[in-house]
Amino acid sequence: MGRPTDQQTSRPVFMLHALELAKRSLGKVGPSAAVGCVIIKNNVIVGRGWTQAGGRPHAEAMALAQAGDAAYGADMYVTLEPCFMPGRGAPCTQSMIDAGLKKVFVAIRDPNPRVNGQGIAALRAAGIEVVEGLCADEAAQLNKGFLLLQTQQRPMVTLKLAISADGKMTTGDKNNRWITGEAARRHGHLLRANHDAIMIGIGTALADDPMLDCRIVGLEKYSPVRVILDSKNQFSENSKLKQTSDKIPLLVLAEKDPLKILHELAAKRISRVLIEGGAKVAQS
């Protein structure tokens, strides 16, 4: 499937490739983690996988299926500790044991109490060598939303701001709302696609009547949940947001306290939030 330039299988190149694969899952698998996995045999990648939309199949299952018999005696690089408890199928640890893997590199442990070290212990008990911590910082950053949801019951927050060279957030011209170019706006839509939710304040909702969807061809179905902060019950039933709520989920929250808002979103299993509101929401 392809030969990496770095021929030493104990070096980060393969884990870094697994992390790149994991990025494909961001915004598509919440509240699950975005996981990437590669299987190496004789310094050649024989299997690759990443968490599929909705959380299944897992990255390890996808990579094992691709590798087939070549997985026997091979090494696996995976960005998060493999699952230990059965869910909608056999746990990944059992599939890895059955495949006859020789060695597994795990970037970070899964803090979920149902896993948290048990997946690694199961592999070691079966005689598979497990090495922890390779590219741990990169893996933790990639799955920051998942980790915060598991450990602090709140999502990761990304603040998106567009600011002109003279420090302004708007043009002041109602007929020309944009202060960014086409490339920046496209990047903004990519950000929407890899987050679980997008948040604005009622001021922005009333002023712009936005859709807050993803308009990149092929990614439209990954438009995030729209979250509107409206403590004074000003939200319009005639808005585009309301009129499209049957296609893209909509949440209107009256809560003012930022931490309580985050906990409320976490309770709905939202792990990655993109804030696109105006100055008031950004300052909060």
C-alpha positions as CSV (number, residue, x, y, z in Angstrom):
1,M,0.0,0.0,0.0
2,G,3.0,2.3,0.3
3,R,6.5,2.5,1.8
4,P,7.2,5.2,4.3
5,T,10.5,7.2,4.0
6,D,11.4,6.3,7.6
7,Q,12.3,2.6,7.7
8,Q,12.4,2.4,11.5
9,T,9.0,1.1,12.7
10,S,9.6,2.3,16.3
11,R,9.8,6.0,15.1
12,P,6.9,8.5,14.9
13,V,6.4,8.4,11.1
14,F,3.8,5.7,11.3
15,M,2.0,7.2,14.3
16,L,2.0,10.6,12.6
17,H,0.4,9.0,9.5
18,A,-2.2,7.4,11.9
19,L,-2.9,10.9,13.3
20,E,-3.4,12.3,9.8
21,L,-6.0,9.5,9.1
22,A,-7.7,10.3,12.4
23,K,-8.3,13.9,11.3
24,R,-10.7,12.6,8.6
25,S,-13.1,11.7,11.4
26,L,-13.3,15.0,13.2
27,G,-16.8,16.3,13.4
28,K,-18.3,13.0,12.0
29,V,-18.0,10.7,15.0
30,G,-18.9,12.7,18.1
31,P,-19.1,11.9,21.0
32,S,-16.6,9.1,20.0
33,A,-13.0,9.8,19.5
34,A,-11.4,10.4,16.1
35,V,-9.0,7.5,15.9
36,G,-6.4,6.6,13.2
37,C,-4.6,3.3,12.8
38,V,-2.0,1.8,10.6
39,I,-0.6,-1.8,10.4
40,I,3.0,-2.4,9.4
41,K,4.6,-5.6,8.1
42,N,8.2,-5.5,7.0
43,N,8.2,-1.7,7.0
44,V,5.3,-1.6,4.6
45,I,1.8,-0.3,5.4
46,V,-0.6,-3.3,4.9
47,G,-3.7,-1.8,6.6
48,R,-5.1,1.6,7.3
49,G,-8.2,2.8,9.1
50,W,-9.9,5.7,10.8
51,T,-13.1,5.9,12.8
52,Q,-16.1,5.9,10.4
53,A,-19.0,8.4,10.5
54,G,-21.2,7.7,13.5
55,G,-18.4,6.0,15.4
56,R,-18.4,2.6,13.7
57,P,-16.5,0.7,12.4
58,H,-13.5,1.6,14.6
59,A,-10.2,2.5,13.1
60,E,-8.6,-0.8,14.2
61,A,-11.4,-2.9,12.7
62,M,-11.0,-1.1,9.4
63,A,-7.2,-1.5,9.3
64,L,-7.4,-5.2,10.3
65,A,-10.0,-5.9,7.6
66,Q,-7.7,-4.3,5.0
67,A,-4.6,-6.1,6.2
68,G,-6.2,-9.5,6.3
69,D,-3.7,-12.4,6.9
70,A,-0.9,-9.9,6.7
71,A,-1.8,-8.7,10.2
72,Y,-0.3,-11.8,11.7
73,G,3.1,-10.9,13.3
74,A,2.7,-7.3,12.3
75,D,2.9,-4.0,14.3
76,M,0.0,-1.7,14.8
77,Y,0.1,2.0,15.4
78,V,-3.1,3.4,16.9
79,T,-3.8,6.9,18.2
80,L,-6.0,5.9,21.1
81,E,-6.1,2.9,23.4
82,P,-8.3,0.2,21.7
83,C,-11.8,-0.5,23.1
84,F,-12.0,-3.3,25.7
85,M,-15.8,-3.6,26.2
86,P,-18.1,-5.0,23.5
87,G,-20.5,-2.5,21.9
88,R,-22.1,-2.9,18.5
89,G,-19.5,-5.6,17.8
90,A,-16.6,-7.5,19.3
91,P,-14.1,-5.3,21.2
92,C,-11.1,-4.2,19.2
93,T,-8.7,-5.8,21.6
94,Q,-10.1,-9.2,20.9
95,S,-9.9,-8.7,17.2
96,M,-6.3,-7.6,17.5
97,I,-5.5,-10.7,19.6
98,D,-7.2,-13.0,17.1
99,A,-5.3,-11.4,14.2
100,G,-2.0,-12.3,15.8
101,L,-0.4,-8.9,16.1
102,K,3.1,-8.8,17.4
103,K,3.4,-5.3,18.8
104,V,1.0,-2.4,19.3
105,F,2.0,1.3,19.7
106,V,-0.7,3.3,21.5
107,A,-0.4,7.1,21.6
108,I,-2.7,7.8,24.6
109,R,-4.9,5.9,26.9
110,D,-8.7,6.2,26.7
111,P,-9.9,8.0,29.9
112,N,-13.4,6.4,29.6
113,P,-13.8,4.4,32.8
114,R,-14.9,1.4,30.8
115,V,-11.5,1.3,29.1
116,N,-8.8,3.4,30.8
117,G,-5.9,0.9,30.7
118,Q,-7.9,-2.3,30.5
119,G,-7.5,-2.5,26.7
120,I,-3.8,-2.3,27.0
121,A,-3.8,-4.8,29.9
122,A,-5.8,-7.3,27.7
123,L,-3.3,-7.0,24.9
124,R,-0.4,-7.6,27.2
125,A,-2.1,-10.5,28.9
126,A,-2.4,-12.1,25.4
127,G,1.4,-11.8,24.9
128,I,1.3,-8.7,22.6
129,E,4.0,-6.1,23.3
130,V,2.4,-2.7,23.9
131,V,4.4,0.6,23.8
132,E,2.6,3.7,25.1
133,G,3.2,7.4,24.6
134,L,4.4,7.7,21.0
135,C,3.2,11.1,19.7
136,A,1.1,11.5,22.9
137,D,0.9,15.3,22.8
138,E,-0.2,15.3,19.2
139,A,-2.8,12.7,19.9
140,A,-4.2,14.5,22.9
141,Q,-4.4,17.7,21.0
142,L,-6.3,16.1,18.1
143,N,-8.8,14.5,20.5
144,K,-9.0,17.4,23.0
145,G,-12.8,17.5,22.7
146,F,-13.2,13.8,23.4
147,L,-10.8,14.0,26.4
148,L,-12.5,17.0,27.9
149,L,-15.9,15.4,27.5
150,Q,-14.6,12.3,29.4
151,T,-12.7,14.1,32.1
152,Q,-14.4,17.4,32.7
153,Q,-17.8,16.9,31.2
154,R,-17.4,19.8,28.8
155,P,-16.6,20.2,25.1
156,M,-13.5,21.8,23.5
157,V,-14.2,25.3,22.3
158,T,-12.7,26.8,19.1
159,L,-13.2,30.6,18.7
160,K,-13.3,31.8,15.1
161,L,-12.7,35.5,14.6
162,A,-12.4,37.5,11.4
163,I,-10.6,40.8,12.1
164,S,-9.6,43.5,9.6
165,A,-6.2,45.1,9.5
166,D,-7.4,48.0,11.5
167,G,-8.8,45.7,14.2
168,K,-12.5,45.7,13.2
169,M,-14.9,42.7,13.1
170,T,-17.4,44.3,10.7
171,T,-17.2,46.5,7.7
172,G,-19.9,48.8,8.8
173,D,-21.5,48.4,5.4
174,K,-24.8,46.5,5.5
175,N,-24.4,45.7,1.8
176,N,-21.0,44.1,2.3
177,R,-20.8,41.9,5.4
178,W,-17.5,40.1,4.5
179,I,-14.1,41.3,5.7
180,T,-12.6,37.9,4.7
181,G,-11.7,36.5,1.2
182,E,-13.0,33.4,-0.5
183,A,-10.1,31.2,0.9
184,A,-10.8,32.2,4.5
185,R,-14.5,31.6,4.1
186,R,-13.9,28.2,2.7
187,H,-11.6,27.4,5.6
188,G,-14.5,28.5,7.9
189,H,-16.8,26.0,6.3
190,L,-14.2,23.3,6.8
191,L,-14.1,24.3,10.5
192,R,-17.8,23.9,10.7
193,A,-17.6,20.4,9.2
194,N,-15.1,19.1,11.8
195,H,-17.0,20.4,14.8
196,D,-20.1,18.9,16.4
197,A,-21.8,22.3,17.1
198,I,-21.5,25.9,16.0
199,M,-22.6,28.7,18.4
200,I,-23.6,32.3,18.0
201,G,-25.4,34.9,20.1
202,I,-28.9,36.1,19.4
203,G,-27.5,39.5,18.2
204,T,-25.7,37.8,15.3
205,A,-28.8,35.6,14.6
206,L,-31.1,38.6,14.3
207,A,-28.6,40.8,12.4
208,D,-27.5,38.2,9.8
209,D,-30.2,35.6,9.7
210,P,-27.5,33.0,9.0
211,M,-27.9,29.3,8.0
212,L,-24.7,28.2,9.8
213,D,-24.4,25.2,7.6
214,C,-21.4,23.7,5.7
215,R,-21.5,24.6,2.0
216,I,-18.5,22.6,0.8
217,V,-19.6,20.0,-1.8
218,G,-19.6,16.6,-0.3
219,L,-19.6,17.8,3.3
220,E,-23.0,19.3,3.5
221,K,-24.3,16.4,5.6
222,Y,-21.7,17.2,8.2
223,S,-23.2,20.6,9.0
224,P,-22.9,20.9,12.8
225,V,-25.7,21.4,15.4
226,R,-26.6,25.1,15.5
227,V,-26.6,26.6,19.0
228,I,-28.1,30.1,19.6
229,L,-27.6,31.9,22.9
230,D,-30.9,33.8,23.6
231,S,-31.5,34.7,27.2
232,K,-34.3,37.2,26.4
233,N,-36.4,35.0,24.2
234,Q,-35.8,37.1,21.0
235,F,-35.3,34.2,18.6
236,S,-37.5,34.5,15.5
237,E,-39.6,31.6,14.4
238,N,-39.3,33.0,10.8
239,S,-35.5,32.8,10.8
240,K,-33.6,30.6,8.3
241,L,-32.3,28.7,11.4
242,K,-35.8,27.7,12.5
243,Q,-37.0,27.0,9.0
244,T,-34.2,24.5,8.4
245,S,-34.3,22.9,11.8
246,D,-35.9,19.8,10.4
247,K,-32.7,19.2,8.4
248,I,-30.0,20.5,10.6
249,P,-30.5,20.3,14.4
250,L,-31.0,23.6,16.3
251,L,-30.6,24.4,20.0
252,V,-31.8,27.7,21.5
253,L,-30.3,28.2,25.0
254,A,-31.5,30.7,27.6
255,E,-28.6,30.1,30.0
256,K,-26.1,33.0,30.5
257,D,-23.3,31.3,32.4
258,P,-20.6,30.1,30.0
259,L,-19.6,27.1,32.1
260,K,-23.2,25.9,32.5
261,I,-23.7,26.3,28.7
262,L,-20.7,24.0,28.1
263,H,-22.0,21.5,30.6
264,E,-25.4,21.6,28.9
265,L,-23.8,20.9,25.6
266,A,-21.7,18.1,27.0
267,A,-24.9,16.5,28.4
268,K,-26.0,16.3,24.8
269,R,-22.7,14.5,23.9
270,I,-21.3,17.5,22.0
271,S,-17.5,17.4,22.3
272,R,-16.3,20.1,19.8
273,V,-17.9,23.6,19.6
274,L,-17.1,26.3,17.1
275,I,-18.0,29.8,18.2
276,E,-18.7,32.2,15.3
277,G,-20.6,34.8,17.3
278,G,-19.8,38.5,17.5
279,A,-17.7,40.4,20.0
280,K,-20.1,39.8,22.9
281,V,-20.1,36.0,22.7
282,A,-16.3,36.0,22.0
283,Q,-15.6,38.0,25.2
284,S,-17.7,35.7,27.3
